[in-house]
Amino acid sequence: MCVQTQHINVREMGDLQCLLEWTDSQQRAFNKLKRHISEEPVLLLPDDHSKFRVEADSLMIALLMLKA
């Protein structure tokens, strides 16, 4: 599964100070992304006996753990 192919272009949404029209297409993409990031093997505990690295974005909003 390639997560980076699942996205919603925020710039195309326009002014986010007003109501957003959420389409069926956006809902399907959102549901697919939720399903992919909440199922195995994504939600596995790291193996303490193996090397792994943790990456976070600059705002500490996203966190990614990768096998080394």
C-alpha positions in Angstrom: 0.0 0.0 0.0 1.3 3.4 -1.0 0.0 6.0 1.5 1.4 9.0 -0.4 -1.0 8.3 -3.2 -3.9 8.9 -0.9 -4.3 12.6 -0.4 -6.7 15.5 -0.5 -5.3 18.7 -2.0 -6.0 21.4 0.7 -5.3 24.3 -1.7 -8.1 23.1 -4.0 -10.5 23.3 -1.0 -10.3 27.1 -1.1 -10.9 29.3 1.9 -10.9 27.0 5.0 -12.7 29.8 7.0 -16.0 28.8 5.4 -17.9 25.6 5.2 -16.2 22.8 3.2 -18.2 20.8 0.7 -17.2 17.2 1.5 -17.8 15.0 -1.5 -18.4 11.2 -1.8 -15.0 10.9 -3.5 -13.2 12.6 -0.6 -15.1 10.4 1.9 -14.0 7.2 0.1 -10.4 8.4 -0.1 -10.5 9.3 3.7 -12.1 5.9 4.6 -9.5 4.1 2.5 -6.6 6.0 4.2 -8.1 5.3 7.7 -8.4 1.6 6.9 -4.7 1.4 5.7 -3.2 3.2 8.7 -5.2 1.3 11.3 -4.7 -2.3 10.2 -1.7 -4.6 10.4 1.2 -4.4 9.8 1.0 -0.7 10.5 -0.1 -1.0 14.1 2.6 -3.4 15.4 4.8 -2.9 18.4 8.5 -2.6 17.6 10.8 -5.5 18.2 13.1 -4.5 21.1 15.8 -6.9 19.8 15.9 -5.2 16.3 17.0 -1.8 15.2 14.3 0.8 14.3 14.1 4.5 13.9 11.4 7.0 14.8 10.7 10.0 12.6 8.4 13.0 13.4 7.5 16.1 11.5 8.6 19.5 12.7 5.3 20.2 14.4 5.2 16.8 16.1 1.8 16.1 14.5 2.9 13.0 12.6 5.0 10.1 13.8 6.5 7.3 11.8 8.4 4.2 13.0 10.5 2.3 10.5 12.5 -0.9 10.6 16.2 -0.1 10.2 
